């Protein structure tokens, strides 16, 4: 499944380096230049795309890379019409993954039992349906419990 669990002094570190490298190899982007963010903030995605398989593979990466969740969710909204106009946004996310090979998620063992959450939303960010996007993440101590971007 490509999930590596590495014991560390704080608890466990979850990483998907092998999965990312396999995905980059399948898409021919192994040697592409990395970028520092998973998506351009004002990317104006519309309903034309041609990347169903790659976006489907990216869904699994949000397990250890929640910072890519918004971009993956946004890209996955346009999988049902097969055109190529969104390849640049998808390629940017893959280039972000090149620079994220050693990133992952630490599950801390010194769990403090305080529950807290963060959320955010935009107004009519979807240019096709004029619907809003909302995201949230819930923590128990320093450990993320659940997150979603839709």
Residue pairs with C-beta under 8 A, 6 or more apart in sequence:
1 19
1 60
2 16
2 18
2 19
2 20
2 22
2 60
3 14
3 15
3 16
3 19
3 63
3 64
4 14
4 15
4 16
4 17
4 18
4 104
5 12
5 13
5 14
6 12
6 13
6 14
6 15
7 13
8 106
10 106
10 108
10 109
10 110
11 106
11 107
11 108
11 109
11 110
12 106
12 107
12 109
13 104
13 105
13 106
13 107
14 63
14 64
14 104
14 105
14 106
14 107
15 64
15 102
15 103
15 104
16 60
16 61
16 63
16 64
16 65
16 104
17 101
17 102
19 60
19 61
20 61
20 97
20 98
20 100
20 101
21 30
21 101
23 54
23 57
23 58
23 61
23 94
23 97
24 30
24 32
24 94
24 97
24 98
26 54
26 57
27 54
27 94
29 91
29 94
29 95
29 98
32 91
32 94
32 95
32 98
33 95
33 98
34 95
34 96
34 98
34 99
34 100
35 92
35 95
35 96
35 99
36 96
36 99
37 96
38 67
38 68
38 70
38 71
38 92
38 93
38 96
39 70
39 71
39 74
39 89
39 92
39 93
39 96
40 89
40 92
43 74
43 89
44 127
45 74
45 75
45 77
45 78
45 86
45 89
45 127
46 78
46 85
46 127
46 128
47 78
47 81
47 128
48 78
48 81
48 83
48 84
48 85
48 86
49 75
49 78
49 79
49 81
49 82
49 83
49 84
49 85
49 86
49 87
49 90
50 82
50 83
50 84
50 85
50 86
50 87
51 75
51 79
51 86
51 87
51 90
52 79
52 82
54 90
54 94
55 72
55 75
55 76
55 79
55 90
56 76
56 79
58 68
58 72
58 75
58 76
58 93
59 72
59 76
61 68
61 72
61 97
62 68
62 69
62 72
63 105
64 103
64 104
64 105
65 97
65 100
65 103
65 104
65 105
66 105
66 137
66 144
66 147
68 93
68 96
68 97
68 100
69 135
69 147
69 148
69 149
70 133
70 135
70 149
71 89
71 93
71 96
72 93
73 149
73 150
74 133
74 149
75 86
75 89
75 90
75 93
77 126
78 86
105 144
106 142
107 143
108 141
108 142
108 143
110 141
111 140
111 141
111 142
111 143
112 141
112 142
113 140
113 141
114 140
114 141
115 138
115 139
115 140
116 138
116 139
117 136
117 137
117 138
117 139
118 136
118 137
119 134
119 135
119 136
119 137
120 134
120 135
120 136
121 132
121 133
121 134
121 135
122 132
122 133
123 132
124 130
124 131
124 132
125 131
125 132
125 133
126 132
126 133
133 149
133 150
134 149
134 150
135 147
135 148
135 149
135 150
136 147
136 148
137 144
137 146
137 147
138 144
138 145
138 146
138 147
139 145
